[in-house]
Amino acid sequence: MVPMLEITYRKGRPLAAYLRLGTTGGRVAATRELAPSLIGDFDEAGQLRGLEILAFDANTLAKINEVLAAHGAPAVPERELSPLRAA
């Protein structure tokens, strides 16, 4: 499964984004801040299932991919996160 990006808007402005990783099934067992404005959701096995992205302008593709790599998740291509730049 390819990672999927969801952007939440409030009053027409982007509020947050959630990068759903290719994992399926299971429940989120833990949530913790992995870097400023990057919140990770982990399953019972400790695998990263998703990443909440706040402060779009403060988080670069390189920083997001650095956090993903540190938690055993594959890097995300720039085209997958391009909607963040448009938001």
C-alpha positions in Angstrom: 0.0 0.0 0.0 1.3 3.5 -0.9 1.3 6.1 1.9 -1.7 8.3 1.9 -1.8 11.9 2.9 -4.9 13.5 4.4 -5.1 17.2 5.1 -7.6 18.7 7.5 -8.9 22.2 7.0 -10.7 24.5 9.3 -12.4 27.6 8.0 -10.7 27.1 4.7 -7.2 27.0 6.1 -5.0 23.9 6.5 -4.9 22.8 10.2 -3.0 19.5 10.1 -2.0 16.6 7.9 -1.9 12.9 8.5 0.5 10.6 6.6 -1.0 7.1 6.8 1.7 4.6 6.1 1.3 1.3 4.3 0.5 -0.7 7.4 -3.0 -2.0 7.7 -5.0 -3.6 10.5 -4.3 -3.4 14.2 -5.0 -0.5 16.5 -2.9 2.5 17.5 -1.3 1.5 20.8 0.8 4.6 21.5 1.2 8.2 20.2 4.3 10.3 20.8 6.1 13.4 19.5 8.9 12.3 17.3 10.2 15.8 16.5 8.7 19.3 16.8 5.3 19.3 15.1 5.6 15.6 14.1 3.5 13.2 16.1 3.8 9.4 15.5 1.2 6.7 16.0 2.5 3.2 16.7 0.8 -0.2 16.7 1.0 -2.9 19.4 4.2 -4.2 17.8 5.9 -0.8 18.0 5.7 -0.1 14.2 5.0 3.4 13.0 1.5 3.4 11.4 1.1 7.1 10.8 2.6 10.6 11.2 0.6 13.7 12.1 2.3 16.8 10.5 1.7 20.2 12.0 3.3 23.5 11.0 3.7 22.6 7.4 6.1 25.4 6.7 8.4 24.3 9.5 8.7 20.6 8.3 10.7 19.9 5.2 10.6 16.7 3.2 14.1 15.9 4.5 13.0 16.2 8.1 9.9 14.1 7.6 11.9 11.4 5.8 14.5 11.6 8.6 11.9 10.8 11.2 10.4 8.0 9.1 13.8 6.4 8.6 14.6 6.6 12.3 11.5 4.5 13.0 12.0 1.9 10.2 9.5 3.4 7.7 10.4 4.0 4.1 11.1 7.5 2.8 8.2 9.3 1.1 8.7 10.8 -2.4 8.3 14.5 -2.8 5.3 14.1 -5.0 3.4 12.4 -2.1 3.8 15.5 0.1 3.4 18.1 -2.6 -0.2 18.9 -1.4 1.4 20.3 1.8 3.1 23.0 -0.2 -0.1 23.9 -1.9 -2.0 24.1 1.3 
